[in-house]
Amino acid sequence: MTERVGELLTEVLERNGLSTEDLISIWFTATPDLHSDFPAAAARRLGIADVPLICAQELEVAGAMPRVVRILAHTETELPRSGIQHVYLGAAAALRKDIAQ
Ligand SMILES: C=C(O[C@@H]1C=C(C(=O)O)C=C[C@H]1O)C(=O)O
């Protein structure tokens, strides 16, 4: 969990020219089949300590992609909405081909 959450957070920050100082809060969801850790705990271990974090369980919808952690990050940025890079790693890239970079 720590490794994969770190990879996702790093890509989100790097692709959008952000640092951890720009983070306001982060919402994580994990699919119901993930039990090893809280994604927020993984983020804190990566040094994101003074940011409010919350974890929630993704809806259990038949046929949904398993083993996915999602991040919804609220950040400071001067980027227009059209300039924001949305990050979908691995198999999750198939979820939102319309906005995945
Ligand atoms: C199917 C997905 O997952 C679910 C559906 C979403 C949607 O329809 O926008 C967003 C997050 C998840 O609740 C997805 O991320 O594409």
The ligand as an ORCA input file, in Angstrom:
! r2SCAN-3c Opt
* xyz 0 1
  C     -15.727      3.578    -12.265
  C     -14.976      4.383    -11.524
  O     -15.110      4.430    -10.173
  C     -16.240      4.926     -9.537
  C     -17.041      5.776    -10.434
  C     -16.675      7.090    -10.615
  C     -17.301      7.898    -11.679
  O     -18.250      7.411    -12.315
  O     -16.865      9.031    -11.929
  C     -15.724      7.690     -9.789
  C     -15.169      7.004     -8.766
  C     -15.700      5.683     -8.357
  O     -16.715      5.865     -7.416
  C     -13.944      5.250    -12.058
  O     -13.124      5.781    -11.312
  O     -13.949      5.426    -13.273
*
